Amino acid sequence: MPETTRRADRSAPRYGSRPTMKDVAARAGVGLKTVSRVVNGEPGVTPETERRVQEAIEALGFRRNDSARVLRKGRTSTIGLVLEDLADPFYGPLSRAVEEVARAHGALLINGSSAEDPEREQELALALCARRVDGLVVIPAGDDHRYLEPEIKAGVATVFVDRPAGRIAADVVLSDNFGGARDGVAHLIAHGHRRIGFIGDMPRIHTAAERLRGYRAAMEDAGMAVEDSWMSLGATDPERVRRAAEAMLSGPAPVTAIFSANNRVTVTVLRVLAEQPRRVALVGFDDIELADLLQPGITVVAQDAAALGRTAAERLFRQLDGTLVAPERIELPTRLITRGSGELPPEE
């Protein structure tokens, strides 16, 4: 091996081997206790000694290991967030709001995605608990959360958001999915529509079931019968949604309006409607990017994703502060935003 390579090898960093307080103490020429006082901001160190210790810390790239502090205080100042899908734009503002509340409380946020898989949700939530997070904010993929009971009893603060927990009593922060869907469908009815299609998510998902219930309630309130062929629930992949929309829009008595029950469904429905020879009214649940720039603009039932995240996180830290006792269900209102697509009259 060439001499230059050997010299490079000796000077290369040893990955995984981090400098310790003992290394800092040796470089600064002080005792371990002195380094500990400086690192933890404790009194009893002269300015000159503190300067030497800080210089040694900077030169070595030392970072405090919080494990010992966790053992002493029982807190890690970290919380976990289990999302459904990191790629879904709905969860961006929700996650950001949780992070902002965490930062305001001096805590770090760690998040991950369950990919709508209940087993993955459980695996991820328990992995976060194993890393001693102080609390969890969970958007559930499954409907049985008894696996978290030992963690909650052990002191892990837990709040569910967007969907309720299954088979345990826990805090939950939701949008008014039923009321929002009912208002959106009632809006279509008010503009003359009688044949209104509903395309939603998997029926086992709480939000999908509640939005379908709102659709049925609006139709019933108006004294209108609902045909089975007007309703479709299932995976939100484009192929399934496209088939459902095309089926509703074909035949001798096609629907004249569609209520799309989440943002991913709305995007696919828009593509299908662009291919139709006639104009079909549309109201979507969840706002979508550029909805106001399309012609016509897309009328939506909007949730406040940031408010969901902020409320859930604030609730979590109130648990950690010991100011909450009994679990509560908090439901936030939705808002109908009219932009044109939901106001189109029926074309017979």
Protein Blocks (a to p, Z undefined) as FASTA:
>chain_A
ZZklmmmmmmpccehiacdfklmmmmnopafklmmmmmnopghiafklmmmmmmmmmmno
pacdfklmmmmnopahiacdddfblmlmklmmmmmmmmmmmmmnopacddddeklpaklm
mmmmmmmmmnopabdcdddfbfcfklmmmmmmnopacddehiacehiacddddddfklmm
mmmmmmmmmnopabdcdddddfklmklmmmmmmmmmmmmmnopacdfklpccddfbfklm
mmmmmmmmgcjbdcfbdcdfbfklmmmmmmmmmmpcbdcddddehiaehklmpccddddd
dddfklmmmmmmmmmmmmmnopafbdcddddddddddfhlmmpccdZZ
